[in-house]
Amino acid sequence: MAASTFGICVGSENAIIALSKDGKVNVLANDLGERCTPSVVCFQDSGEILVGRSAKHLIGRISTGIIQNVIAILGENFESEGVEKFRRKNPDMKVVNHDGKAAIEVKLEEKTLKLTPDEVVKHIFDYLYQIARHYSENDKFNCVIGLPKSTSDTKRHRIKQAATKSGFTVLRVLSSMAAALLSHNIGQDDPYSRFFVVCIEMGASKFVLSLVEVTGGMYRLLLQEEHSDRCDGERLTDAVVEAMAADFRRQGGGDPLQAKRAKAKLREAAENSKHVLSTMDSAPLAIEALVDGRDLNLRLTRSRFEIICSDLFAAFGEVLNQFVNGIKEKGVTIGDVTHVVLAGAAMKTPKLQGLVRDCFPSATMCGALAPEETAVQGCALQAALLSTLPVDDDPPRHLLCIPCGLRVSLEGHGAQTLLPLHMPLPARRDLRYRPEKWLDGGRLLIEALTTESAVKVLEVPIETMTTEQELLVHIELDENGTLQVSSDSFLAENREHSIQLFQPVMS
């Protein structure tokens, strides 16, 4: 029985898994019916380990044992800046030194645990594995994992190890940006197409903008900027929490931000309201016994949400304008951008989508999929493809590509693209010609396309052909930049022609 194929994305806030089967991709729900599982793990005195929503509900209710955002310190040295940032963000978690690396100390009633981030991440993958088993009768699970391009090699390796220990066969670790494009089938239909795509990713703690050149189904990253310090999903949630806490204080209900449990309740309600406001004009914000038995009952409208987060939206707009300037510096105009792909839960926000649409008015907004599910669906599609190929333990990071496009023409047939710019090497094309009228000799012309003109690189004479005859030409371009043209018939003088075109470039 063939292996089942899955896409997996594990972030600091949520984990998500999708199954590719019979050409279709389905995002899988966990035992609570949720398609996104919180990346939270709780270690209890009884020895039971909770993962996901059941663990997140205990935040603020118990004083120790809950670990979240652990991806941030996976593989980090104990004295690194990343660990220090994690401490400031998560003061309730005690970070300790474990052989020079960061670990989490959990004090239970009868014992103290020292847990490495690797162990915690493995529990998340164990949970995802159980979800996979529920939807597949197969006992072999192939997967592709999506991670931000900026993820270090050490972190990639450790995440891959955790998934492998949980029972998955990891075929590839894929850039979440590339996965998002794949989920929308960007550039996969036309092997000769060349266009530009902008991908905007915003999750809980990530805000990345990318300009991608799509050539013959391949993605080439031209520009990428990260601005997680300006705006992200957590900052939007924080703004709502502060505003709702202020409303509660004005009603004489005390300060919910001074109690861990009340703050956790308020934060969860704020996250839910953000989700509702992505499709509705208002969202209820009701919490029983928030502080001293007093309830919170509010209704948050989309207009007020946009006022609350106005500074963050302004920062988002400034980043967009800066990114547009960077695009122009690459020699690409806004009109050249044909598609915009949104990824990450925060990009469901209508205000953010509107700002993006204003920046790229002529581009197609790819909105068929929920932004938080784009990357995982692309990973699942890639897993289905890779499952048909031999497993490559060390896939190449770079591809040899041609530095210019090539086109071919034959008298009476017009010109057509032979190989687009940055096509990976080696490449091969077979061309068929049947003349519409008697062809008394002719020439097959191959030209290199520069930004300003077309330059002839090879001209091959053709013998006389009738309308009942067909010319089949084989054209190959190898890794060394050598172009070879051959045919079994109708090529005059020689059946094979070759020329050294260029030295290939890395992409």
C-alpha positions as CSV (number, residue, x, y, z in Angstrom):
1,M,0.0,0.0,0.0
2,A,1.3,3.4,-1.0
3,A,2.2,5.8,1.9
4,S,-0.3,8.5,2.9
5,T,1.0,12.0,2.2
6,F,0.7,15.0,4.5
7,G,1.6,18.6,4.8
8,I,2.6,20.0,8.2
9,C,3.2,23.5,9.5
10,V,4.3,24.0,13.1
11,G,4.6,27.5,14.4
12,S,5.0,29.3,17.7
13,E,1.2,29.7,18.0
14,N,-0.4,26.9,16.1
15,A,0.2,23.5,14.4
16,I,-1.8,22.3,11.4
17,I,-1.8,19.2,9.2
18,A,-3.3,18.5,5.8
19,L,-3.8,15.2,3.9
20,S,-3.3,15.0,0.1
21,K,-5.4,12.2,-1.4
22,D,-6.7,11.5,-4.9
23,G,-5.5,14.9,-6.1
24,K,-7.4,16.8,-3.4
25,V,-6.1,18.4,-0.2
26,N,-8.0,18.4,3.1
27,V,-7.0,20.2,6.2
28,L,-7.6,17.8,9.1
29,A,-9.5,18.5,12.3
30,N,-8.3,17.4,15.7
31,D,-10.4,15.6,18.3
32,L,-12.1,18.9,19.2
33,G,-13.0,19.6,15.6
34,E,-10.4,22.4,15.2
35,R,-8.3,22.7,12.1
36,C,-5.6,24.6,13.9
37,T,-4.1,23.1,17.1
38,P,-2.5,25.5,19.6
39,S,1.2,24.8,20.0
40,V,0.9,24.4,23.7
41,V,1.9,21.5,25.9
42,C,1.0,20.9,29.5
43,F,2.8,18.4,31.8
44,Q,0.7,17.3,34.8
45,D,1.4,15.7,38.2
46,S,-0.5,12.6,37.1
47,G,2.0,12.1,34.3
48,E,-0.6,13.0,31.6
49,I,0.6,15.3,28.9
50,L,-1.9,17.6,27.3
51,V,-1.4,19.1,23.8
52,G,-3.4,21.8,22.1
53,R,-6.6,23.5,23.2
54,S,-6.9,21.4,26.4
55,A,-3.5,22.6,27.5
56,K,-4.1,26.2,26.4
57,H,-7.3,26.4,28.6
58,L,-5.1,25.8,31.6
59,I,-3.1,28.9,31.1
60,G,-3.6,31.1,34.2
61,R,-5.4,28.3,36.0
62,I,-2.3,26.4,37.1
63,S,1.0,28.0,38.0
64,T,3.4,25.6,36.3
65,G,3.7,22.8,33.7
66,I,2.5,24.8,30.6
67,I,5.0,25.4,27.8
68,Q,4.2,27.5,24.7
69,N,6.2,29.4,22.0
70,V,8.9,26.7,22.4
71,I,9.8,26.8,18.7
72,A,11.5,30.1,19.3
73,I,14.3,28.6,21.4
74,L,14.6,25.2,19.6
75,G,18.3,24.6,19.1
76,E,19.3,28.0,20.6
77,N,22.3,28.5,22.8
78,F,21.5,29.3,26.4
79,E,23.0,32.8,26.3
80,S,21.7,33.7,22.9
81,E,19.6,36.8,22.2
82,G,16.7,34.6,21.1
83,V,16.6,32.9,24.5
84,E,16.7,36.3,26.3
85,K,13.8,37.5,24.1
86,F,11.9,34.4,25.0
87,R,12.4,35.0,28.7
88,R,11.0,38.5,28.5
89,K,8.0,37.3,26.5
90,N,7.3,34.3,28.7
91,P,8.2,35.2,32.3
92,D,6.3,32.3,33.8
93,M,8.5,29.7,32.1
94,K,11.9,29.1,33.7
95,V,14.7,28.7,31.1
96,V,17.7,26.8,32.3
97,N,21.1,25.7,30.9
98,H,21.2,22.2,29.5
99,D,24.7,21.4,28.0
100,G,24.9,24.9,26.7
101,K,21.5,24.9,25.1
102,A,18.2,26.3,26.4
103,A,15.8,24.0,28.3
104,I,12.6,24.5,30.3
105,E,12.3,23.6,33.9
106,V,8.9,22.5,35.1
107,K,8.3,22.0,38.8
108,L,5.5,19.6,39.7
109,E,4.3,18.6,43.1
110,E,6.5,15.5,43.4
111,K,9.3,16.1,40.9
112,T,11.1,18.7,38.7
113,L,11.4,18.1,35.0
114,K,14.1,19.6,32.8
115,L,12.6,19.5,29.3
116,T,14.5,20.3,26.1
117,P,12.6,22.2,23.4
118,D,13.1,19.1,21.2
119,E,11.1,16.9,23.6
120,V,8.2,19.5,23.7
121,V,8.1,19.8,19.9
122,K,8.0,16.0,19.6
123,H,4.8,15.9,21.8
124,I,3.2,18.3,19.3
125,F,4.2,16.0,16.4
126,D,2.9,13.0,18.4
127,Y,-0.5,14.8,18.6
128,L,-0.4,15.5,14.8
129,Y,0.5,11.9,14.2
130,Q,-2.6,10.7,16.1
131,I,-4.7,13.1,13.9
132,A,-3.1,11.6,10.8
133,R,-3.9,8.0,12.0
134,H,-7.6,8.9,12.5
135,Y,-7.9,9.9,8.8
136,S,-5.7,7.2,7.3
137,E,-5.7,3.4,7.6
138,N,-2.1,3.4,6.2
139,D,0.8,2.8,8.6
140,K,3.3,4.9,6.6
141,F,3.0,8.6,6.6
142,N,5.1,10.8,4.3
143,C,5.2,14.5,4.9
144,V,6.6,17.8,3.8
145,I,7.1,20.4,6.6
146,G,6.7,24.1,5.9
147,L,8.9,26.6,7.7
148,P,9.8,30.2,7.2
149,K,12.8,30.7,4.9
150,S,14.7,32.5,7.6
151,T,14.6,29.3,9.8
152,S,18.2,28.3,10.7
153,D,19.6,25.0,9.5
154,T,19.9,23.8,13.1
155,K,16.2,24.4,13.8
156,R,15.2,22.8,10.5
157,H,17.1,19.7,11.4
158,R,15.7,19.5,14.9
159,I,12.1,19.9,13.7
160,K,12.7,17.2,11.1
161,Q,14.1,14.9,13.8
162,A,11.1,15.5,16.1
163,A,8.7,14.6,13.2
164,T,10.7,11.5,12.4
165,K,10.7,10.3,16.0
166,S,6.9,10.7,16.1
167,G,6.5,8.4,13.1
168,F,6.5,10.6,10.0
169,T,8.9,10.2,7.1
170,V,10.0,13.7,6.2
171,L,10.5,14.1,2.5
172,R,11.4,17.7,2.5
173,V,11.4,20.9,4.6
174,L,9.9,23.5,2.3
175,S,9.8,27.3,2.5
176,S,6.4,28.4,3.8
177,M,6.4,31.1,1.1
178,A,6.9,28.6,-1.7
179,A,4.3,26.3,-0.2
180,A,1.8,29.2,-0.2
181,L,2.4,29.8,-3.9
182,L,2.1,26.0,-4.6
183,S,-1.3,25.9,-2.8
184,H,-2.7,28.4,-5.4
185,N,-1.0,26.5,-8.3
186,I,1.0,29.6,-9.1
187,G,3.0,29.0,-12.4
188,Q,2.3,25.3,-12.6
189,D,0.0,25.3,-15.6
190,D,2.3,26.9,-18.2
191,P,5.9,25.8,-18.6
192,Y,6.8,28.9,-20.6
193,S,5.2,31.5,-18.4
194,R,7.2,34.3,-16.6
195,F,5.6,36.7,-14.2
196,F,6.0,38.2,-10.7
197,V,4.2,37.4,-7.5
198,V,4.1,39.1,-4.1
199,C,3.6,36.8,-1.1
200,I,2.7,38.4,2.3
201,E,2.9,36.2,5.4
202,M,1.7,37.3,8.8
203,G,1.3,34.9,11.7
204,A,1.4,35.4,15.4
205,S,5.0,36.5,15.5
206,K,5.9,36.7,11.8
207,F,5.5,39.4,9.1
208,V,7.4,38.7,5.9
209,L,7.0,40.2,2.4
210,S,8.5,38.4,-0.6
211,L,8.8,39.3,-4.3
212,V,9.0,36.1,-6.4
213,E,9.8,35.7,-10.1
214,V,7.9,32.7,-11.5
215,T,9.5,31.1,-14.5
216,G,8.4,27.8,-16.1
217,G,6.9,26.7,-12.8
218,M,10.1,27.5,-10.8
219,Y,10.2,30.2,-8.0
220,R,13.1,32.6,-7.8
221,L,13.2,34.9,-4.7
222,L,14.1,38.4,-5.8
223,L,13.4,40.3,-2.6
224,Q,12.4,39.4,0.9
225,E,11.9,41.7,3.9
226,E,10.9,40.8,7.5
227,H,9.2,43.3,9.7
228,S,8.0,41.3,12.6
229,D,9.0,44.2,14.9
230,R,6.5,46.5,13.3
231,C,3.3,44.5,13.1
232,D,2.1,40.9,13.6
233,G,-0.8,38.9,14.9
234,E,0.2,39.0,18.5
235,R,0.4,42.8,18.4
236,L,-3.1,43.0,17.0
237,T,-4.3,40.7,19.8
238,D,-2.4,42.8,22.4
239,A,-4.1,46.0,21.2
240,V,-7.6,44.4,21.6
241,V,-6.7,43.0,25.1
242,E,-5.5,46.5,26.3
243,A,-8.7,48.2,25.0
244,M,-11.1,45.6,26.4
245,A,-9.3,45.7,29.8
246,A,-9.6,49.5,29.8
247,D,-13.4,49.2,29.1
248,F,-13.7,46.8,32.0
249,R,-11.9,49.1,34.3
250,R,-14.1,52.0,33.3
251,Q,-17.1,49.9,34.3
252,G,-15.6,49.5,37.8
253,G,-14.7,45.9,37.3
254,G,-11.0,46.1,38.4
255,D,-8.0,45.4,36.3
256,P,-8.0,42.0,34.5
257,L,-4.4,42.4,33.4
258,Q,-3.2,42.0,37.0
259,A,-4.5,38.4,37.3
260,K,-3.0,35.7,35.2
261,R,-6.2,33.7,34.8
262,A,-8.2,36.8,33.9
263,K,-5.6,38.0,31.4
264,A,-5.5,34.5,29.8
265,K,-9.3,34.6,29.5
266,L,-9.3,38.1,28.0
267,R,-6.6,37.1,25.5
268,E,-8.5,34.0,24.3
269,A,-11.6,36.1,23.9
270,A,-9.7,38.7,21.9
271,E,-8.3,36.1,19.6
272,N,-11.7,34.7,19.0
273,S,-13.1,38.1,18.2
274,K,-10.4,38.8,15.7
275,H,-11.4,35.6,13.9
276,V,-15.1,36.5,13.9
277,L,-14.4,40.0,12.6
278,S,-12.6,38.6,9.5
279,T,-16.1,37.7,8.2
280,M,-18.6,39.6,10.3
281,D,-19.1,43.3,11.1
282,S,-19.2,42.7,14.9
283,A,-18.2,40.1,17.4
284,P,-19.4,39.4,21.0
285,L,-16.8,39.5,23.7
286,A,-18.4,37.8,26.7
287,I,-16.4,36.4,29.7
288,E,-18.1,35.1,32.9
289,A,-16.5,36.0,36.2
290,L,-13.5,37.8,34.7
291,V,-12.5,39.6,37.9
292,D,-14.0,39.1,41.4
293,G,-17.1,37.4,39.9
294,R,-17.8,40.3,37.6
295,D,-18.7,39.5,34.0
296,L,-17.5,41.2,30.8
297,N,-20.1,41.7,28.2
298,L,-19.1,43.8,25.2
299,R,-19.6,43.8,21.4
300,L,-16.6,44.7,19.4
301,T,-17.4,46.2,16.0
302,R,-15.0,46.0,13.0
303,S,-14.8,49.8,12.9
304,R,-13.8,50.0,16.5
305,F,-11.3,47.2,16.0
306,E,-9.7,49.2,13.2
307,I,-9.5,52.3,15.5
308,I,-7.9,50.2,18.3
309,C,-5.3,48.9,15.9
310,S,-4.9,52.0,13.8
311,D,-1.2,52.5,14.7
312,L,-0.4,48.9,13.7
313,F,-2.3,49.3,10.5
314,A,-0.4,52.5,9.8
315,A,2.9,50.6,10.4
316,F,1.7,47.9,8.0
317,G,1.0,50.5,5.4
318,E,4.5,52.1,5.9
319,V,6.1,48.7,5.5
320,L,4.1,48.0,2.3
321,N,5.3,51.3,0.8
322,Q,8.8,50.5,1.7
323,F,8.5,47.1,0.1
324,V,7.0,48.7,-3.1
325,N,10.1,50.9,-3.3
326,G,12.3,47.8,-3.0
327,I,10.3,46.1,-5.8
328,K,11.0,49.1,-8.1
329,E,14.7,49.0,-7.3
330,K,14.7,45.5,-8.6
331,G,13.5,46.8,-12.0
332,V,9.9,45.5,-11.5
333,T,6.9,47.8,-11.7
334,I,3.7,47.4,-9.7
335,G,1.9,46.6,-12.9
336,D,4.3,43.7,-13.5
337,V,3.0,42.0,-10.3
338,T,0.2,39.7,-11.5
339,H,-0.7,37.8,-8.3
340,V,-0.7,38.5,-4.5
341,V,-0.7,35.5,-2.2
342,L,-1.7,36.1,1.5
343,A,-0.6,33.6,4.1
344,G,-1.0,33.4,7.9
345,A,-4.0,33.8,10.1
346,A,-3.5,37.6,10.6
347,M,-3.9,38.2,6.9
348,K,-7.6,37.3,7.2
349,T,-8.0,40.8,8.6
350,P,-10.1,42.8,6.1
351,K,-8.2,46.1,6.8
352,L,-4.9,44.5,6.0
353,Q,-6.3,42.9,2.8
354,G,-7.6,46.4,1.8
355,L,-4.2,48.0,2.3
356,V,-2.6,45.3,0.1
357,R,-5.2,45.6,-2.6
358,D,-4.6,49.4,-2.7
359,C,-0.9,48.8,-3.2
360,F,-1.3,46.2,-6.0
361,P,-4.6,47.3,-7.7
362,S,-4.0,45.4,-10.9
363,A,-2.9,42.1,-9.3
364,T,-5.1,39.1,-8.7
365,M,-5.7,38.6,-5.0
366,C,-5.5,34.8,-4.4
367,G,-8.3,34.4,-1.9
368,A,-9.7,30.9,-2.7
369,L,-8.0,29.4,0.4
370,A,-8.0,30.5,4.1
371,P,-4.7,32.4,4.6
372,E,-3.8,30.3,7.6
373,E,-4.1,27.1,5.5
374,T,-2.3,28.1,2.3
375,A,1.2,26.9,3.4
376,V,0.1,23.6,4.8
377,Q,-1.9,22.8,1.6
378,G,1.1,23.6,-0.5
379,C,3.2,21.2,1.6
380,A,0.6,18.4,1.2
381,L,0.7,18.9,-2.6
382,Q,4.5,18.8,-2.6
383,A,4.4,15.6,-0.4
384,A,2.1,13.9,-2.9
385,L,4.5,14.7,-5.7
386,L,7.7,13.8,-3.9
387,S,6.2,10.4,-2.7
388,T,6.4,9.3,-6.3
389,L,10.2,10.0,-6.4
390,P,13.2,8.5,-4.7
391,V,13.9,10.0,-1.3
392,D,16.7,12.6,-1.5
393,D,18.3,12.9,1.9
394,D,20.3,16.0,0.9
395,P,18.2,18.0,-1.7
396,P,20.2,20.7,-3.5
397,R,19.8,24.2,-2.1
398,H,20.7,25.9,-5.4
399,L,19.8,25.3,-9.1
400,L,21.8,26.0,-12.2
401,C,19.8,28.4,-14.4
402,I,20.1,30.1,-17.7
403,P,20.7,33.9,-17.5
404,C,18.6,34.8,-20.5
405,G,15.5,33.5,-22.3
406,L,15.7,31.7,-25.6
407,R,13.2,31.7,-28.4
408,V,13.0,29.8,-31.7
409,S,11.4,30.6,-35.0
410,L,11.0,28.9,-38.4
411,E,9.9,30.6,-41.6
412,G,6.1,30.6,-41.9
413,H,5.6,29.4,-38.3
414,G,6.4,32.5,-36.2
415,A,8.4,32.6,-33.0
416,Q,7.8,30.8,-29.7
417,T,9.5,30.7,-26.3
418,L,12.0,27.9,-26.2
419,L,13.3,28.3,-22.6
420,P,12.3,31.1,-20.3
421,L,14.7,33.2,-18.3
422,H,16.2,31.4,-15.2
423,M,14.9,28.0,-16.4
424,P,16.8,25.3,-14.4
425,L,19.4,23.2,-16.2
426,P,19.6,20.8,-17.8
427,A,16.6,21.4,-20.0
428,R,15.2,19.7,-23.1
429,R,12.5,20.6,-25.7
430,D,11.1,18.7,-28.6
431,L,9.6,20.8,-31.4
432,R,7.4,19.6,-34.2
433,Y,6.9,21.5,-37.5
434,R,4.6,20.6,-40.4
435,P,4.7,23.3,-43.1
436,E,1.4,24.7,-44.3
437,K,2.9,25.0,-47.9
438,W,5.9,23.7,-49.8
439,L,9.0,24.7,-47.9
440,D,11.9,25.1,-50.4
441,G,14.6,25.3,-47.7
442,G,14.6,27.6,-44.7
443,R,16.3,28.3,-41.5
444,L,15.6,27.4,-37.9
445,L,16.6,30.5,-35.8
446,I,17.4,30.5,-32.1
447,E,17.8,33.8,-30.4
448,A,18.8,34.9,-26.9
449,L,16.4,37.4,-25.3
450,T,18.0,40.3,-23.4
451,T,16.2,43.2,-21.8
452,E,16.7,45.3,-24.8
453,S,16.8,43.1,-27.9
454,A,17.0,39.6,-29.4
455,V,20.5,38.3,-30.3
456,K,20.9,35.5,-32.8
457,V,22.9,32.6,-31.3
458,L,22.3,29.7,-33.7
459,E,20.9,29.4,-37.3
460,V,20.3,25.9,-38.7
461,P,19.5,25.4,-42.4
462,I,16.5,23.2,-43.2
463,E,16.1,21.0,-46.3
464,T,13.1,21.1,-48.7
465,M,9.9,19.9,-47.0
466,T,6.4,19.2,-48.3
467,T,3.1,19.7,-46.5
468,E,2.9,16.0,-45.7
469,Q,6.3,15.8,-44.0
470,E,7.1,16.7,-40.4
471,L,10.2,18.1,-38.8
472,L,11.0,16.9,-35.3
473,V,13.8,18.9,-33.7
474,H,15.5,17.9,-30.3
475,I,17.0,20.9,-28.4
476,E,19.0,20.4,-25.3
477,L,20.8,22.8,-23.0
478,D,23.2,21.1,-20.5
479,E,24.6,22.3,-17.2
480,N,27.7,23.7,-18.9
481,G,25.7,26.1,-21.1
482,T,26.1,24.1,-24.3
483,L,23.1,24.2,-26.7
484,Q,22.6,21.2,-28.9
485,V,20.2,21.0,-31.8
486,S,19.6,17.7,-33.6
487,S,17.1,15.9,-35.8
488,D,16.9,12.6,-37.7
489,S,15.9,14.4,-40.9
490,F,15.5,17.6,-42.8
491,L,18.5,19.4,-41.1
492,A,20.7,20.4,-44.0
493,E,24.5,19.9,-43.9
494,N,24.7,18.3,-40.4
495,R,22.2,16.4,-38.3
496,E,23.6,18.0,-35.1
497,H,24.6,21.5,-34.3
498,S,26.0,22.8,-31.0
499,I,27.3,26.1,-29.5
500,Q,28.6,27.2,-26.1
501,L,26.1,29.8,-25.1
502,F,27.1,31.0,-21.7
503,Q,28.3,30.2,-18.2
504,P,25.2,29.2,-16.1
505,V,24.3,31.2,-13.0
506,M,23.2,29.9,-9.6
507,S,19.6,30.7,-8.5
